[in-house]
Amino acid sequence: MGNVQYDFTGRSVIVTGAARGIGFELGSFFANAGAQTYMVDNDADELKDAAKRAGGVAVVADVGSTADVDAAVAAVVEDSGKVDVVVNNAGVLRDRVVWKLTDDDWEEVLNVHAGGTFRFTRACVPHFRERSFGRIINITSYTGLRGNPGQSNYGTAKAGIIGFTKTAAKELARFGITVNAIAPNAETRMVASIPPDKKAEMAAAIPMGRFAQPSEMCPAIGFLASEEAGFITGTVLAVDGGMSM
C-alpha cells in the first residue's frame, strides 16, 4: 500500500474473505496501519500463507456457518480482548442465467454474501455495544444496484446487503456503531472469471477506463473504519471509477 495514511494502533479488526483479492489487501492495509488484524477465510492453506504475508492472524471459518462465525469472533475477542471493526467481504460466484440456476447456486451465493454479512455483524454487535464503539463495513456491488445478466443470485445478495446496511445502521447508531458499505469495481478473481469479451465491454463502460486494483479499495474502507468517520452511517460509497454514475 506504500505510505500508510491511517493509524489503527490499538484496534482489533476482522476481515472476511481475506485469503485473496480485496480481502487480502485489506488484511495487509490494516496490519500495516497498526491494527491487530484477523483474516478470515474457509480456505485454510491459502489463508495461512496470506496471513503470514500480510502480517495478520489466520482464522479459518465458513461465513455460511453460524457455529464457525460465532467461534471465530469468540477467538478474536479471547486473543485481543475486543473487536472494533469488521469488514464483511467474503463472497462466491455461481453465475448462470436465471432459468439454469439451481437451488444450490441460489442458496450458496445468498448464504455466503448476505448470510455471512449478517452472521458476522450479529456476532460482533454485543462486543461493540460493550465499548460503545464499532465499525461495520459491508461489500456490496454495482450488480446489486443495476443488475447484471447471469447474476440474479449475486445481484439479489448484494442488493440485500444494501438493505441490511441501512437497517442495521438505524438500529445500531445509538450505540456508537456505524454501518456502511462500499460498491467496488476491482480486478479480483471474480472479475477474472468473466469472459474476456464481456470484461472488455465492462471496462469500456467505466469512465476511468479500467478496473481498479484491489488495493485501491483500502483507503475508502480505512476511512469508514476510522474514528474520524463516526458521523457517517448507512451510506453506500461507490469506489468504481464512475461506473455507477
QUIQUI-V6640 format. One record per pair of residues at least 12 apart in sequence whose ideal C-beta (glycine too) atoms are under 7 Angstrom apart, sorted by sequence separation. I is the first residue (numbers start at 1). GAP is how many residues later the second one is. D is the distance in whole Angstrom. If there is no record, write none. Layout:
i=[I | I]
gap=[GAP | GAP]
d=[D | D]
This chain:
i=[15 | 27 | 39 | 143 | 47 | 59 | 94 | 144 | 165 | 15 | 39 | 94 | 121 | 143 | 144 | 165 | 44 | 59 | 92 | 165 | 13 | 39 | 59 | 92 | 141 | 144 | 220 | 38 | 39 | 42 | 140 | 144 | 37 | 38 | 39 | 40 | 41 | 42 | 162 | 220 | 37 | 39 | 42 | 92 | 161 | 191 | 18 | 38 | 40 | 91 | 117 | 140 | 185 | 8 | 13 | 15 | 18 | 19 | 90 | 91 | 140 | 217 | 12 | 13 | 18 | 27 | 31 | 32 | 138 | 11 | 12 | 13 | 14 | 15 | 16 | 17 | 19 | 27 | 31 | 187 | 8 | 9 | 13 | 15 | 31 | 186 | 187 | 7 | 8 | 14 | 20 | 24 | 28 | 90 | 185 | 186 | 187 | 188 | 1 | 6 | 7 | 8 | 19 | 27 | 28 | 63 | 138 | 185 | 186 | 187 | 1 | 4 | 19 | 88 | 186 | 4 | 18 | 27 | 88 | 212 | 20 | 24 | 186 | 1 | 19 | 186 | 210 | 18 | 40 | 88 | 136 | 88 | 184 | 208 | 86 | 207 | 208 | 86 | 182 | 206 | 207 | 206 | 206 | 38 | 86 | 145 | 182 | 205 | 207 | 182 | 83 | 136 | 140 | 142 | 134 | 136 | 139 | 141 | 110 | 114 | 132 | 133 | 134 | 135 | 136 | 137 | 138 | 139 | 140 | 142 | 36 | 83 | 109 | 113 | 117 | 132 | 137 | 180 | 82 | 109 | 113 | 137 | 139 | 110 | 114 | 118 | 129 | 16 | 64 | 106 | 110 | 114 | 117 | 121 | 125 | 128 | 64 | 105 | 109 | 113 | 63 | 82 | 84 | 128 | 69 | 73 | 77 | 84 | 85 | 86 | 87 | 88 | 89 | 114 | 64 | 69 | 73 | 84 | 88 | 101 | 178 | 64 | 97 | 101 | 125 | 178 | 180 | 63 | 66 | 70 | 97 | 180 | 183 | 69 | 96 | 98 | 178 | 179 | 95 | 178 | 179 | 180 | 181 | 182 | 183 | 184 | 185 | 63 | 95 | 183 | 184 | 185 | 63 | 180 | 182 | 183 | 185 | 94 | 173 | 26 | 93 | 183 | 14 | 26 | 12 | 169 | 170 | 169 | 23 | 22 | 12 | 166 | 14 | 165 | 12 | 12 | 13 | 14 | 16 | 165 | 12 | 13 | 14 | 15 | 16 | 17 | 11 | 14 | 16 | 17 | 11 | 15 | 16 | 17 | 162 | 137 | 137 | 137 | 135 | 135 | 140 | 93 | 142 | 145 | 16 | 93 | 142 | 142 | 16 | 14 | 87 | 85 | 22 | 22 | 22 | 21 | 21 | 20 | 25 | 29 | 33 | 25 | 22 | 25 | 26 | 21 | 25 | 29 | 22 | 26 | 1 | 5 | 6 | 1 | 6]
gap=[12 | 12 | 12 | 12 | 13 | 13 | 14 | 14 | 14 | 15 | 15 | 15 | 15 | 15 | 15 | 15 | 16 | 16 | 16 | 16 | 17 | 17 | 17 | 17 | 17 | 17 | 17 | 18 | 18 | 18 | 18 | 18 | 19 | 19 | 19 | 19 | 19 | 19 | 19 | 19 | 20 | 20 | 20 | 20 | 20 | 20 | 21 | 21 | 21 | 21 | 21 | 21 | 21 | 22 | 22 | 22 | 22 | 22 | 22 | 22 | 22 | 22 | 23 | 23 | 23 | 23 | 23 | 23 | 23 | 24 | 24 | 24 | 24 | 24 | 24 | 24 | 24 | 24 | 24 | 24 | 25 | 25 | 25 | 25 | 25 | 25 | 25 | 26 | 26 | 26 | 26 | 26 | 26 | 26 | 26 | 26 | 26 | 26 | 27 | 27 | 27 | 27 | 27 | 27 | 27 | 27 | 27 | 27 | 27 | 27 | 28 | 28 | 28 | 28 | 28 | 29 | 29 | 29 | 29 | 29 | 30 | 30 | 30 | 31 | 31 | 31 | 31 | 32 | 32 | 32 | 32 | 33 | 33 | 33 | 34 | 34 | 34 | 35 | 35 | 35 | 35 | 36 | 37 | 38 | 38 | 38 | 38 | 38 | 38 | 39 | 41 | 41 | 41 | 41 | 42 | 42 | 42 | 42 | 43 | 43 | 43 | 43 | 43 | 43 | 43 | 43 | 43 | 43 | 43 | 43 | 44 | 44 | 44 | 44 | 44 | 44 | 44 | 44 | 45 | 45 | 45 | 45 | 45 | 46 | 46 | 46 | 46 | 47 | 47 | 47 | 47 | 47 | 47 | 47 | 47 | 47 | 48 | 48 | 48 | 48 | 49 | 49 | 49 | 49 | 50 | 50 | 50 | 50 | 50 | 50 | 50 | 50 | 50 | 50 | 51 | 51 | 51 | 51 | 51 | 51 | 51 | 52 | 52 | 52 | 52 | 52 | 52 | 53 | 53 | 53 | 53 | 53 | 53 | 54 | 54 | 54 | 54 | 54 | 55 | 55 | 55 | 55 | 55 | 55 | 55 | 55 | 55 | 56 | 56 | 56 | 56 | 56 | 57 | 57 | 57 | 57 | 58 | 59 | 60 | 61 | 61 | 61 | 62 | 63 | 64 | 64 | 64 | 65 | 66 | 67 | 68 | 68 | 69 | 69 | 70 | 71 | 71 | 71 | 71 | 71 | 72 | 72 | 72 | 72 | 72 | 72 | 73 | 73 | 73 | 73 | 74 | 74 | 74 | 74 | 74 | 84 | 87 | 88 | 89 | 90 | 96 | 97 | 98 | 99 | 100 | 100 | 101 | 102 | 104 | 106 | 134 | 140 | 162 | 164 | 166 | 167 | 168 | 169 | 189 | 189 | 189 | 190 | 192 | 192 | 192 | 193 | 193 | 193 | 195 | 195 | 214 | 214 | 216 | 217 | 220]
d=[5 | 4 | 5 | 5 | 6 | 5 | 6 | 3 | 5 | 7 | 7 | 5 | 6 | 6 | 4 | 7 | 5 | 6 | 6 | 4 | 5 | 4 | 7 | 6 | 4 | 7 | 6 | 6 | 7 | 7 | 5 | 6 | 4 | 5 | 6 | 5 | 7 | 7 | 6 | 5 | 7 | 7 | 4 | 5 | 6 | 6 | 4 | 5 | 5 | 6 | 5 | 5 | 7 | 6 | 4 | 7 | 6 | 4 | 6 | 5 | 5 | 6 | 7 | 7 | 5 | 7 | 5 | 7 | 5 | 5 | 5 | 5 | 5 | 6 | 4 | 6 | 5 | 7 | 4 | 4 | 4 | 4 | 7 | 7 | 5 | 6 | 7 | 6 | 5 | 6 | 7 | 5 | 4 | 5 | 6 | 4 | 6 | 6 | 7 | 5 | 6 | 4 | 4 | 4 | 7 | 5 | 5 | 6 | 7 | 7 | 5 | 5 | 4 | 6 | 5 | 5 | 7 | 4 | 4 | 6 | 7 | 6 | 7 | 6 | 5 | 6 | 7 | 6 | 6 | 5 | 7 | 7 | 5 | 4 | 5 | 6 | 6 | 7 | 7 | 5 | 4 | 7 | 5 | 5 | 5 | 7 | 6 | 6 | 7 | 6 | 5 | 7 | 5 | 6 | 7 | 7 | 7 | 6 | 6 | 5 | 6 | 5 | 4 | 6 | 4 | 6 | 4 | 6 | 5 | 6 | 5 | 5 | 4 | 4 | 5 | 4 | 7 | 5 | 6 | 6 | 7 | 7 | 7 | 7 | 4 | 6 | 5 | 6 | 4 | 5 | 5 | 6 | 6 | 6 | 7 | 7 | 5 | 6 | 5 | 6 | 6 | 6 | 6 | 5 | 4 | 4 | 6 | 7 | 4 | 6 | 5 | 5 | 5 | 7 | 6 | 6 | 6 | 7 | 6 | 7 | 7 | 6 | 7 | 6 | 7 | 6 | 6 | 3 | 6 | 5 | 6 | 6 | 6 | 5 | 6 | 5 | 6 | 6 | 4 | 4 | 7 | 5 | 5 | 5 | 5 | 5 | 4 | 6 | 6 | 7 | 7 | 6 | 7 | 7 | 5 | 6 | 5 | 6 | 6 | 6 | 6 | 6 | 6 | 7 | 6 | 4 | 7 | 3 | 5 | 6 | 4 | 5 | 6 | 7 | 5 | 5 | 7 | 7 | 7 | 7 | 5 | 4 | 5 | 5 | 6 | 4 | 4 | 7 | 5 | 3 | 6 | 6 | 4 | 6 | 6 | 5 | 5 | 6 | 7 | 5 | 6 | 5 | 6 | 6 | 6 | 6 | 6 | 5 | 6 | 7 | 6 | 5 | 6 | 6 | 6 | 4 | 6 | 6 | 5 | 4 | 7 | 4 | 5 | 7 | 6 | 5 | 6 | 6 | 5 | 6 | 6 | 7 | 5 | 6 | 6]
